[in-house]
């Protein structure tokens, strides 16, 4: 049973989303520091050796990484401990 404006299953849905986001961050960190690719994983262009040496585990060329950084939107945190009054203000 949902309370307030939340629909049934909203809490479980938010927990699943939070878990997926955390797993995505862990996977990104696990990739970092590994072997760098010689070619970009997105466009297939060669990645310069200087970039591969400077950023261990790099998988994207500068153009693709710039685009990925530009489109990244961090998820807002949910205050699950806050009271309803603090959330309504």
Biopython code that builds the backbone (N, CA, C, O; Angstrom):
import numpy as np
from Bio.PDB.StructureBuilder import StructureBuilder

atoms = [
    (1, "UNK", "N", (0.846, -1.176, 0.000)),
    (1, "UNK", "CA", (0.000, 0.000, 0.000)),
    (1, "UNK", "C", (0.891, 1.238, 0.000)),
    (1, "UNK", "O", (1.831, 1.350, 0.787)),
    (2, "UNK", "N", (0.579, 2.144, -0.882)),
    (2, "UNK", "CA", (1.357, 3.376, -0.994)),
    (2, "UNK", "C", (0.784, 4.444, -0.081)),
    (2, "UNK", "O", (-0.405, 4.425, 0.236)),
    (3, "UNK", "N", (1.621, 5.365, 0.337)),
    (3, "UNK", "CA", (1.158, 6.455, 1.164)),
    (3, "UNK", "C", (1.388, 7.780, 0.466)),
    (3, "UNK", "O", (2.305, 7.904, -0.346)),
    (4, "UNK", "N", (0.586, 8.746, 0.766)),
    (4, "UNK", "CA", (0.770, 10.066, 0.173)),
    (4, "UNK", "C", (0.495, 10.050, -1.319)),
    (4, "UNK", "O", (-0.517, 9.512, -1.766)),
    (5, "UNK", "N", (1.412, 10.649, -2.098)),
    (5, "UNK", "CA", (1.227, 10.737, -3.539)),
    (5, "UNK", "C", (1.869, 9.564, -4.277)),
    (5, "UNK", "O", (1.724, 9.450, -5.494)),
    (6, "UNK", "N", (2.556, 8.719, -3.579)),
    (6, "UNK", "CA", (3.288, 7.619, -4.210)),
    (6, "UNK", "C", (2.323, 6.533, -4.693)),
    (6, "UNK", "O", (1.294, 6.281, -4.066)),
    (7, "UNK", "N", (2.664, 5.905, -5.795)),
    (7, "UNK", "CA", (1.873, 4.799, -6.316)),
    (7, "UNK", "C", (2.332, 3.506, -5.653)),
    (7, "UNK", "O", (3.386, 3.456, -5.019)),
    (8, "UNK", "N", (1.528, 2.468, -5.809)),
    (8, "UNK", "CA", (1.921, 1.160, -5.275)),
    (8, "UNK", "C", (3.223, 0.727, -5.931)),
    (8, "UNK", "O", (3.367, 0.835, -7.149)),
    (9, "UNK", "N", (4.168, 0.242, -5.144)),
    (9, "UNK", "CA", (5.447, -0.229, -5.669)),
    (9, "UNK", "C", (6.460, 0.868, -5.916)),
    (9, "UNK", "O", (7.550, 0.589, -6.415)),
    (10, "UNK", "N", (6.137, 2.110, -5.582)),
    (10, "UNK", "CA", (7.054, 3.221, -5.856)),
    (10, "UNK", "C", (8.351, 3.088, -5.056)),
    (10, "UNK", "O", (9.427, 3.407, -5.562)),
    (11, "UNK", "N", (8.255, 2.626, -3.833)),
    (11, "UNK", "CA", (9.455, 2.481, -3.001)),
    (11, "UNK", "C", (10.367, 1.419, -3.602)),
    (11, "UNK", "O", (11.571, 1.635, -3.733)),
    (12, "UNK", "N", (9.799, 0.281, -3.965)),
    (12, "UNK", "CA", (10.608, -0.774, -4.577)),
    (12, "UNK", "C", (11.211, -0.325, -5.899)),
    (12, "UNK", "O", (12.352, -0.657, -6.217)),
    (13, "UNK", "N", (10.440, 0.428, -6.662)),
    (13, "UNK", "CA", (10.941, 0.940, -7.941)),
    (13, "UNK", "C", (12.139, 1.863, -7.716)),
    (13, "UNK", "O", (13.128, 1.776, -8.445)),
    (14, "UNK", "N", (12.062, 2.739, -6.723)),
    (14, "UNK", "CA", (13.167, 3.656, -6.432)),
    (14, "UNK", "C", (14.386, 2.892, -5.943)),
    (14, "UNK", "O", (15.514, 3.243, -6.289)),
    (15, "UNK", "N", (14.176, 1.850, -5.141)),
    (15, "UNK", "CA", (15.300, 1.048, -4.668)),
    (15, "UNK", "C", (15.980, 0.355, -5.840)),
    (15, "UNK", "O", (17.209, 0.298, -5.896)),
    (16, "UNK", "N", (15.193, -0.174, -6.780)),
    (16, "UNK", "CA", (15.762, -0.829, -7.962)),
    (16, "UNK", "C", (16.565, 0.154, -8.806)),
    (16, "UNK", "O", (17.648, -0.182, -9.285)),
    (17, "UNK", "N", (16.049, 1.355, -8.991)),
    (17, "UNK", "CA", (16.762, 2.371, -9.774)),
    (17, "UNK", "C", (18.064, 2.747, -9.078)),
    (17, "UNK", "O", (19.106, 2.856, -9.725)),
    (18, "UNK", "N", (18.010, 2.948, -7.754)),
    (18, "UNK", "CA", (19.218, 3.293, -7.010)),
    (18, "UNK", "C", (20.265, 2.189, -7.123)),
    (18, "UNK", "O", (21.457, 2.463, -7.259)),
    (19, "UNK", "N", (19.808, 0.941, -7.064)),
    (19, "UNK", "CA", (20.720, -0.201, -7.173)),
    (19, "UNK", "C", (21.359, -0.254, -8.551)),
    (19, "UNK", "O", (22.563, -0.483, -8.671)),
    (20, "UNK", "N", (20.555, -0.044, -9.600)),
    (20, "UNK", "CA", (21.086, -0.056, -10.963)),
    (20, "UNK", "C", (22.123, 1.041, -11.165)),
    (20, "UNK", "O", (23.150, 0.812, -11.804)),
    (21, "UNK", "N", (21.862, 2.240, -10.623)),
    (21, "UNK", "CA", (22.813, 3.341, -10.749)),
    (21, "UNK", "C", (24.112, 3.024, -10.008)),
    (21, "UNK", "O", (25.197, 3.318, -10.508)),
    (22, "UNK", "N", (24.007, 2.432, -8.833)),
    (22, "UNK", "CA", (25.205, 2.072, -8.072)),
    (22, "UNK", "C", (26.016, 1.012, -8.809)),
    (22, "UNK", "O", (27.244, 1.093, -8.855)),
    (23, "UNK", "N", (25.346, 0.025, -9.383)),
    (23, "UNK", "CA", (26.048, -1.002, -10.158)),
    (23, "UNK", "C", (26.738, -0.406, -11.375)),
    (23, "UNK", "O", (27.853, -0.802, -11.712)),
    (24, "UNK", "N", (26.083, 0.545, -12.037)),
    (24, "UNK", "CA", (26.696, 1.191, -13.197)),
    (24, "UNK", "C", (27.967, 1.929, -12.790)),
    (24, "UNK", "O", (28.961, 1.890, -13.515)),
    (25, "UNK", "N", (27.947, 2.610, -11.626)),
    (25, "UNK", "CA", (29.145, 3.317, -11.155)),
    (25, "UNK", "C", (30.266, 2.333, -10.839)),
    (25, "UNK", "O", (31.427, 2.600, -11.151)),
    (26, "UNK", "N", (29.933, 1.200, -10.224)),
    (26, "UNK", "CA", (30.941, 0.196, -9.897)),
    (26, "UNK", "C", (31.550, -0.370, -11.171)),
    (26, "UNK", "O", (32.764, -0.556, -11.251)),
    (27, "UNK", "N", (30.719, -0.643, -12.159)),
    (27, "UNK", "CA", (31.228, -1.184, -13.420)),
    (27, "UNK", "C", (32.141, -0.190, -14.122)),
    (27, "UNK", "O", (33.140, -0.587, -14.722)),
    (28, "UNK", "N", (31.814, 1.089, -14.056)),
    (28, "UNK", "CA", (32.667, 2.113, -14.665)),
    (28, "UNK", "C", (34.025, 2.152, -13.967)),
    (28, "UNK", "O", (35.058, 2.259, -14.627)),
    (29, "UNK", "N", (34.026, 2.068, -12.646)),
    (29, "UNK", "CA", (35.291, 2.077, -11.904)),
    (29, "UNK", "C", (36.097, 0.820, -12.177)),
    (29, "UNK", "O", (37.326, 0.870, -12.223)),
    (30, "UNK", "N", (35.424, -0.299, -12.359)),
    (30, "UNK", "CA", (36.131, -1.556, -12.619)),
    (30, "UNK", "C", (36.829, -1.506, -13.972)),
    (30, "UNK", "O", (37.906, -2.078, -14.142)),
    (31, "UNK", "N", (36.217, -0.824, -14.929)),
    (31, "UNK", "CA", (36.847, -0.691, -16.247)),
    (31, "UNK", "C", (38.075, 0.197, -16.190)),
    (31, "UNK", "O", (39.063, -0.056, -16.879)),
    (32, "UNK", "N", (38.017, 1.236, -15.370)),
    (32, "UNK", "CA", (39.128, 2.175, -15.271)),
    (32, "UNK", "C", (40.357, 1.466, -14.711)),
    (32, "UNK", "O", (40.252, 0.640, -13.804)),
    (33, "UNK", "N", (41.485, 1.789, -15.245)),
    (33, "UNK", "CA", (42.722, 1.223, -14.753)),
    (33, "UNK", "C", (43.120, -0.057, -15.451)),
    (33, "UNK", "O", (44.220, -0.562, -15.227)),
    (34, "UNK", "N", (42.255, -0.594, -16.290)),
    (34, "UNK", "CA", (42.582, -1.802, -17.029)),
    (34, "UNK", "C", (43.368, -1.458, -18.280)),
    (34, "UNK", "O", (43.990, -0.400, -18.369)),
    (35, "UNK", "N", (43.332, -2.349, -19.228)),
    (35, "UNK", "CA", (44.051, -2.146, -20.475)),
    (35, "UNK", "C", (43.280, -1.168, -21.364)),
    (35, "UNK", "O", (42.067, -1.294, -21.529)),
    (36, "UNK", "N", (43.984, -0.210, -21.926)),
    (36, "UNK", "CA", (43.367, 0.759, -22.816)),
    (36, "UNK", "C", (43.132, 0.139, -24.188)),
    (36, "UNK", "O", (43.882, -0.729, -24.634)),
    (37, "UNK", "N", (42.081, 0.603, -24.841)),
    (37, "UNK", "CA", (41.803, 0.150, -26.201)),
    (37, "UNK", "C", (42.604, 0.978, -27.196)),
    (37, "UNK", "O", (42.871, 2.156, -26.958)),
    (38, "UNK", "N", (42.985, 0.365, -28.307)),
    (38, "UNK", "CA", (43.701, 1.095, -29.355)),
    (38, "UNK", "C", (42.731, 1.880, -30.223)),
    (38, "UNK", "O", (43.096, 2.893, -30.819)),
    (39, "UNK", "N", (41.480, 1.400, -30.290)),
    (39, "UNK", "CA", (40.447, 2.076, -31.080)),
    (39, "UNK", "C", (39.259, 2.385, -30.185)),
    (39, "UNK", "O", (38.971, 1.655, -29.236)),
    (40, "UNK", "N", (38.577, 3.474, -30.499)),
    (40, "UNK", "CA", (37.425, 3.924, -29.726)),
    (40, "UNK", "C", (36.321, 2.873, -29.769)),
    (40, "UNK", "O", (36.021, 2.314, -30.824)),
    (41, "UNK", "N", (35.719, 2.611, -28.606)),
    (41, "UNK", "CA", (34.641, 1.622, -28.515)),
    (41, "UNK", "C", (33.372, 2.108, -29.208)),
    (41, "UNK", "O", (32.543, 1.288, -29.604)),
    (42, "UNK", "N", (33.200, 3.422, -29.364)),
    (42, "UNK", "CA", (31.994, 3.959, -30.001)),
    (42, "UNK", "C", (32.150, 4.154, -31.499)),
    (42, "UNK", "O", (31.346, 3.645, -32.280)),
    (43, "UNK", "N", (33.185, 4.890, -31.907)),
    (43, "UNK", "CA", (33.296, 5.266, -33.324)),
    (43, "UNK", "C", (34.353, 4.476, -34.088)),
    (43, "UNK", "O", (34.351, 4.489, -35.319)),
    (44, "UNK", "N", (35.248, 3.796, -33.398)),
    (44, "UNK", "CA", (36.272, 2.993, -34.065)),
    (44, "UNK", "C", (37.513, 3.758, -34.496)),
    (44, "UNK", "O", (38.418, 3.178, -35.095)),
    (45, "UNK", "N", (37.568, 5.047, -34.200)),
    (45, "UNK", "CA", (38.750, 5.852, -34.530)),
    (45, "UNK", "C", (39.907, 5.460, -33.610)),
    (45, "UNK", "O", (39.679, 5.060, -32.468)),
    (46, "UNK", "N", (41.149, 5.573, -34.099)),
    (46, "UNK", "CA", (42.290, 5.241, -33.228)),
    (46, "UNK", "C", (42.402, 6.213, -32.050)),
    (46, "UNK", "O", (42.180, 7.415, -32.199)),
    (47, "UNK", "N", (42.747, 5.678, -30.884)),
    (47, "UNK", "CA", (42.969, 6.504, -29.696)),
    (47, "UNK", "C", (44.464, 6.785, -29.624)),
    (47, "UNK", "O", (45.264, 5.849, -29.612)),
    (48, "UNK", "N", (44.860, 8.068, -29.576)),
    (48, "UNK", "CA", (46.285, 8.404, -29.540)),
    (48, "UNK", "C", (47.003, 7.733, -28.360)),
    (48, "UNK", "O", (46.437, 7.564, -27.280)),
    (49, "UNK", "N", (48.246, 7.364, -28.596)),
    (49, "UNK", "CA", (49.026, 6.679, -27.560)),
    (49, "UNK", "C", (49.179, 7.537, -26.315)),
    (49, "UNK", "O", (49.153, 7.022, -25.197)),
    (50, "UNK", "N", (49.339, 8.842, -26.501)),
    (50, "UNK", "CA", (49.491, 9.730, -25.345)),
    (50, "UNK", "C", (48.256, 9.653, -24.443)),
    (50, "UNK", "O", (48.384, 9.670, -23.218)),
    (51, "UNK", "N", (47.077, 9.569, -25.033)),
    (51, "UNK", "CA", (45.840, 9.458, -24.238)),
    (51, "UNK", "C", (45.781, 8.107, -23.530)),
    (51, "UNK", "O", (45.388, 8.035, -22.366)),
    (52, "UNK", "N", (46.165, 7.045, -24.219)),
    (52, "UNK", "CA", (46.145, 5.704, -23.617)),
    (52, "UNK", "C", (47.097, 5.620, -22.434)),
    (52, "UNK", "O", (46.810, 4.939, -21.449)),
    (53, "UNK", "N", (48.239, 6.316, -22.531)),
    (53, "UNK", "CA", (49.206, 6.311, -21.424)),
    (53, "UNK", "C", (48.752, 7.200, -20.270)),
    (53, "UNK", "O", (48.979, 6.882, -19.103)),
    (54, "UNK", "N", (48.103, 8.325, -20.611)),
    (54, "UNK", "CA", (47.682, 9.282, -19.581)),
    (54, "UNK", "C", (46.469, 8.791, -18.801)),
    (54, "UNK", "O", (46.337, 9.080, -17.612)),
    (55, "UNK", "N", (45.575, 8.042, -19.467)),
    (55, "UNK", "CA", (44.344, 7.573, -18.834)),
    (55, "UNK", "C", (44.273, 6.060, -18.968)),
    (55, "UNK", "O", (43.701, 5.561, -19.937)),
    (56, "UNK", "N", (44.837, 5.315, -18.025)),
    (56, "UNK", "CA", (44.800, 3.852, -18.119)),
    (56, "UNK", "C", (43.359, 3.345, -18.157)),
    (56, "UNK", "O", (42.514, 3.792, -17.381)),
    (57, "UNK", "N", (43.090, 2.416, -19.059)),
    (57, "UNK", "CA", (41.758, 1.848, -19.182)),
    (57, "UNK", "C", (40.825, 2.647, -20.075)),
    (57, "UNK", "O", (39.622, 2.387, -20.100)),
    (58, "UNK", "N", (41.356, 3.608, -20.803)),
    (58, "UNK", "CA", (40.521, 4.451, -21.654)),
    (58, "UNK", "C", (39.900, 3.598, -22.771)),
    (58, "UNK", "O", (40.563, 2.740, -23.354)),
    (59, "UNK", "N", (38.615, 3.852, -23.054)),
    (59, "UNK", "CA", (37.918, 3.098, -24.096)),
    (59, "UNK", "C", (37.336, 3.998, -25.175)),
    (59, "UNK", "O", (36.892, 3.512, -26.215)),
    (60, "UNK", "N", (37.335, 5.310, -24.936)),
    (60, "UNK", "CA", (36.738, 6.251, -25.891)),
    (60, "UNK", "C", (37.764, 7.277, -26.352)),
    (60, "UNK", "O", (38.660, 7.663, -25.602)),
    (61, "UNK", "N", (37.615, 7.711, -27.604)),
    (61, "UNK", "CA", (38.459, 8.802, -28.101)),
    (61, "UNK", "C", (38.012, 10.101, -27.424)),
    (61, "UNK", "O", (37.003, 10.120, -26.720)),
    (62, "UNK", "N", (38.748, 11.160, -27.635)),
    (62, "UNK", "CA", (38.448, 12.432, -26.965)),
    (62, "UNK", "C", (37.076, 12.954, -27.375)),
    (62, "UNK", "O", (36.325, 13.435, -26.526)),
    (63, "UNK", "N", (36.735, 12.869, -28.661)),
    (63, "UNK", "CA", (35.445, 13.380, -29.131)),
    (63, "UNK", "C", (34.282, 12.609, -28.504)),
    (63, "UNK", "O", (33.319, 13.216, -28.036)),
    (64, "UNK", "N", (34.367, 11.280, -28.494)),
    (64, "UNK", "CA", (33.292, 10.472, -27.914)),
    (64, "UNK", "C", (33.207, 10.655, -26.402)),
    (64, "UNK", "O", (32.110, 10.679, -25.845)),
    (65, "UNK", "N", (34.360, 10.784, -25.727)),
    (65, "UNK", "CA", (34.353, 11.002, -24.284)),
    (65, "UNK", "C", (33.751, 12.356, -23.947)),
    (65, "UNK", "O", (33.021, 12.485, -22.965)),
    (66, "UNK", "N", (34.055, 13.377, -24.763)),
    (66, "UNK", "CA", (33.478, 14.701, -24.551)),
    (66, "UNK", "C", (31.967, 14.641, -24.670)),
    (66, "UNK", "O", (31.259, 15.233, -23.856)),
    (67, "UNK", "N", (31.464, 13.935, -25.672)),
    (67, "UNK", "CA", (30.021, 13.796, -25.861)),
    (67, "UNK", "C", (29.391, 13.018, -24.710)),
    (67, "UNK", "O", (28.312, 13.377, -24.238)),
    (68, "UNK", "N", (30.052, 11.962, -24.256)),
    (68, "UNK", "CA", (29.537, 11.181, -23.133)),
    (68, "UNK", "C", (29.495, 12.028, -21.860)),
    (68, "UNK", "O", (28.533, 11.950, -21.094)),
    (69, "UNK", "N", (30.525, 12.829, -21.633)),
    (69, "UNK", "CA", (30.555, 13.698, -20.458)),
    (69, "UNK", "C", (29.460, 14.755, -20.533)),
    (69, "UNK", "O", (28.848, 15.094, -19.520)),
    (70, "UNK", "N", (29.218, 15.271, -21.722)),
    (70, "UNK", "CA", (28.215, 16.314, -21.913)),
    (70, "UNK", "C", (26.810, 15.764, -21.651)),
    (70, "UNK", "O", (25.967, 16.466, -21.093)),
    (71, "UNK", "N", (26.553, 14.517, -22.049)),
    (71, "UNK", "CA", (25.206, 13.956, -21.899)),
    (71, "UNK", "C", (24.975, 13.324, -20.541)),
    (71, "UNK", "O", (23.843, 12.946, -20.241)),
    (72, "UNK", "N", (26.005, 13.189, -19.697)),
    (72, "UNK", "CA", (25.863, 12.583, -18.388)),
    (72, "UNK", "C", (25.122, 13.517, -17.448)),
    (72, "UNK", "O", (25.480, 14.685, -17.299)),
    (73, "UNK", "N", (24.093, 12.991, -16.823)),
    (73, "UNK", "CA", (23.340, 13.756, -15.830)),
    (73, "UNK", "C", (23.315, 12.935, -14.543)),
    (73, "UNK", "O", (22.671, 11.888, -14.492)),
    (74, "UNK", "N", (24.011, 13.403, -13.502)),
    (74, "UNK", "CA", (24.000, 12.624, -12.262)),
    (74, "UNK", "C", (22.600, 12.568, -11.672)),
    (74, "UNK", "O", (21.841, 13.535, -11.742)),
    (75, "UNK", "N", (22.277, 11.442, -11.101)),
    (75, "UNK", "CA", (20.965, 11.260, -10.486)),
    (75, "UNK", "C", (20.911, 12.012, -9.168)),
    (75, "UNK", "O", (21.871, 12.017, -8.397)),
    (76, "UNK", "N", (19.791, 12.635, -8.928)),
    (76, "UNK", "CA", (19.601, 13.323, -7.664)),
    (76, "UNK", "C", (19.389, 12.327, -6.549)),
    (76, "UNK", "O", (18.738, 11.299, -6.737)),
    (77, "UNK", "N", (19.922, 12.624, -5.422)),
    (77, "UNK", "CA", (19.767, 11.724, -4.291)),
    (77, "UNK", "C", (18.374, 11.814, -3.691)),
    (77, "UNK", "O", (17.720, 12.854, -3.771)),
    (78, "UNK", "N", (17.939, 10.758, -3.110)),
    (78, "UNK", "CA", (16.648, 10.717, -2.438)),
    (78, "UNK", "C", (16.914, 10.675, -0.945)),
    (78, "UNK", "O", (17.671, 9.834, -0.462)),
    (79, "UNK", "N", (16.289, 11.584, -0.222)),
    (79, "UNK", "CA", (16.426, 11.607, 1.232)),
    (79, "UNK", "C", (15.366, 10.681, 1.809)),
    (79, "UNK", "O", (14.239, 11.099, 2.077)),
    (80, "UNK", "N", (15.737, 9.424, 1.996)),
    (80, "UNK", "CA", (14.760, 8.463, 2.492)),
    (80, "UNK", "C", (14.516, 8.611, 3.990)),
    (80, "UNK", "O", (13.553, 8.053, 4.515)),
    (81, "UNK", "N", (15.367, 9.350, 4.679)),
    (81, "UNK", "CA", (15.201, 9.516, 6.124)),
    (81, "UNK", "C", (14.472, 10.803, 6.469)),
    (81, "UNK", "O", (14.098, 11.013, 7.623)),
    (82, "UNK", "N", (14.268, 11.658, 5.492)),
    (82, "UNK", "CA", (13.623, 12.931, 5.766)),
    (82, "UNK", "C", (12.154, 12.763, 6.083)),
    (82, "UNK", "O", (11.506, 11.840, 5.590)),
    (83, "UNK", "N", (11.633, 13.646, 6.898)),
    (83, "UNK", "CA", (10.216, 13.583, 7.220)),
    (83, "UNK", "C", (9.414, 14.136, 6.052)),
    (83, "UNK", "O", (9.961, 14.829, 5.193)),
    (84, "UNK", "N", (8.129, 13.836, 6.016)),
    (84, "UNK", "CA", (7.288, 14.357, 4.938)),
    (84, "UNK", "C", (7.288, 15.876, 4.944)),
    (84, "UNK", "O", (7.288, 16.508, 3.888)),
    (85, "UNK", "N", (7.288, 16.468, 6.154)),
    (85, "UNK", "CA", (7.291, 17.925, 6.247)),
    (85, "UNK", "C", (8.520, 18.530, 5.592)),
    (85, "UNK", "O", (8.419, 19.556, 4.921)),
    (86, "UNK", "N", (9.689, 17.902, 5.779)),
    (86, "UNK", "CA", (10.912, 18.456, 5.193)),
    (86, "UNK", "C", (10.899, 18.323, 3.676)),
    (86, "UNK", "O", (11.520, 19.127, 2.982)),
    (87, "UNK", "N", (10.198, 17.319, 3.150)),
    (87, "UNK", "CA", (10.132, 17.122, 1.717)),
    (87, "UNK", "C", (9.114, 18.020, 1.054)),
    (87, "UNK", "O", (9.206, 18.272, -0.147)),
    (88, "UNK", "N", (8.144, 18.509, 1.807)),
    (88, "UNK", "CA", (7.094, 19.341, 1.240)),
    (88, "UNK", "C", (7.475, 20.810, 1.180)),
    (88, "UNK", "O", (6.826, 21.586, 0.478)),
    (89, "UNK", "N", (8.514, 21.208, 1.903)),
    (89, "UNK", "CA", (8.892, 22.626, 1.932)),
    (89, "UNK", "C", (9.543, 23.055, 0.676)),
    (89, "UNK", "O", (9.920, 24.219, 0.542)),
]
sb = StructureBuilder()
sb.init_structure("model")
sb.init_model(0)
sb.init_chain("A")
sb.init_seg("    ")
for serial, (resi, resn, name, xyz) in enumerate(atoms, 1):
    if name == "N":
        sb.init_residue(resn, " ", resi, " ")
    sb.init_atom(name, np.array(xyz, "f"), 0.0, 1.0, " ", f" {name:<3s}", serial, name[0])
structure = sb.get_structure()
